[in-house]
Amino acid sequence: MSRLKDVELDVARLLEAAGLGSLADGLPTLYAGPYPPGAPDAFIACRFSGGEKPEKYLAGARTALHRCTVTVLVRAARGPDGYSEGSARARAAWEALYDAHPEGYVSVDVEDGGPTYLGEDEEGRPRWSLTVGVLYHSHA
């Protein structure tokens, strides 16, 4: 079977291409996987959050369909403008991922009607969450 895709990184790259942050070393504002304790107040993190066992199909073709879920966390800076700036960024992330068709994927699509507000973290930074469904094929 061909290698599994890094769905965290691929979703983060879609957000980077939409101008919603940078994966660059130094001062990243996008993370594929867990974010470090020293992350800036405002960032987006993409985490693999589950999937189904690959579905084998097309008898004899040795092809499987992978259904994965990526949770996108959007965190904003604390302060009087944090909520409105973070909310706008979360909506922009939702729009960038809505019905995306990146190369090598059957589909990438948000599963909710919009970002879900999670409230503030322990340091007063507002947070939102998006659930993204990802489908792709692998071949033996």
Secondary structure, DSSP 8 states (H G I E B T S, - for coil): ------HHHHHHHHHHHTTS----SSS-SEEES---TT--SSEEEEEEEEE---EEESTTS-EEEEEEEEEEEEE--SSTTHHHHHHHHHHHHHHHHTTB--TT-SEEEE-SSS-EEEEE-TTS-EEEEEEEEEEEEEE-
